[in-house]
């Protein structure tokens, strides 16, 4: 860890909502605001698509207007096309006119690298790219093929050349040389991409869509990956995807945010309290450095389909929670314990999904009883080998895609 302010450690500062790095000085200064997952479907859709964006954003535009650049992850295609791809999980989409409503909120950039951007196929993605650009939004993280999807966004602000990369873990949305989709997280390709970008930019920001849904901590592999991105020359890494807010760390002077929570994500069914809570990330940057990081807590889509900043008491409670999570992240032993606990709780559901277990068989597994008529230890070991071994996993992926009606995802 790098040394922080002599007055407080970076962990102590999280609860205040602002982390100041040592050595702030004069010179070009740019402020960036980054928001998490925005899915305008549901109640906000009508408001955003019909010129009533102010009812969704409240006082947010004033906050964003004070920043030099604001960006958000657009978690669904904006399209009238209704041709869902073959995939697991829900298919999302929203009215293309929402792009104007997003711009009215004060956002300048939408990142498209996520697991839903290809839900309506290539047509849906191309519609999204076109409608966002027509609304005056910069886009990054997806394209009509791999070459276009992996094109960084370069912007010059106050004399600082900023590069933005948006990456996504592999699900059903990833671009290939011949297929539209999102910019893949691939540590080998990302090495070359970031190395090239570093030669052209004064500051590199990576936005990563990854992690385990509803789990408020990063897995050890995600921590290792984000730190690796910093080792390559990235100045800040911000993750989203998990639907709940997570903690953060400062690694080699670079802030790594492991989950901002939902930004605007309506849901018909009641969710846990954490679903409705999140925070914006404000970065004050100079060439090749972050001078300060600020966390701005909010509520989203509770009684009203809107985003509302938390009051002082609510912010304090939320930031204390983020500080506690950050303490766990900074302790490898505790992080591993929490990860093991989470994986153990989800193991029955995972086995049920992979092996198509019935409800009764799933109940047996949850109580430590393996349904021998479905599989035994030998089958489990064989399955483990096909998943753990990179070469065998490639064959398994091909077979599942071929017989599962799924287009190539990697």
Secondary structure, 3 states (H helix, E strand, C coil): CCCCCCCCCHHHHHCCCEEECCCCCCCCCEEEEEEEEEECCCHHHHHHHCCCCHHHHCCHHHHHHCCCEEEEEECCEECCCCCCCCCCCCCCEECCCHHHHHHHCCCCEEECCCCCCCCCHHHHHHHHHHHHHHCCCEEECEECCHHHHCCCEEEEECCEEEEEEEEECCCCCECECCECEECECCHHHHHHHHHHHHCCCCEEEEEEECCCCCCCCCCHHHHHHHHHHHHCCCCEEEEECCCCECCEEEECCEEEECCECEEEECCCCCCCHHHHEEEEEEEEEECCEEEEEEEEEEEECCCCCCEEECCHHHHHHHHHHHHHHHHHHCCHHHHHHHHHHHHHHHHHHHHHHHHCCCHHHHHHHHCCCCCCCCCCHHHHHHHHHHHHCHHHHHHHHHHHHHHHCCCCCC
